[in-house]
């Protein structure tokens, strides 16, 4: 997980931009990245039927 956060930050922010972000904002951004990675991993484990249900719920069809 640390490598994902590090790589994402390295690819998207310069050192100056990173230093300009206050700690609370940086924490918020890192939490969002970790949640996205966790949810993404969980979706990989769904059966086709479960995935269809998930898609329907996200699209408001469920």
C-alpha positions, 0 to 999 in steps of 0.5 A: 500500500505504501508503494501505491501511495508513494508512486501516485504522489510521485507521478502527480505532484512535484516536491514543491506541490507536495510541501505546499499541501497541509497535513490534513489535506494530505491525510485526506488525499492518502485516505481516499487513495487507500479506500479506492485501492481497497474497494478495487481489490474487493471488486476483483473477488466478486462473482459475475452476479455480484458484480452485476448487482454492484453495478446496478446499485451504483447506477441506481437500478437496484 
